[in-house]
Amino acid sequence: MPGDVRDGERIPRRPLPEFEEAASFAEALQRDGFIGTALGDKNQYGPVAMMVLLLIVAAITGTILRLLRNL
């Protein structure tokens, strides 16, 4: 049950978020959006969307650093 502390644990568990299954990654993005899937964890493709978000942020950061190095 949410809020209960199990043996060996010090921090109570939080309630589980609403979760709906999606047939594919494309359907998950279409239904819940990229931010809802990656950050809101609204379906089972949350970790996949989070990795894609990480790649996007890393590419943007690398591009900015490369442009600043050339100044």
Secondary structure, DSSP 8 states (H G I E B T S, - for coil): -TT---TT--S-----------SSHHHHHHHH-HHHHHTS--STTHHHHHHHHHHHHHHHHHHHHHHHHT-
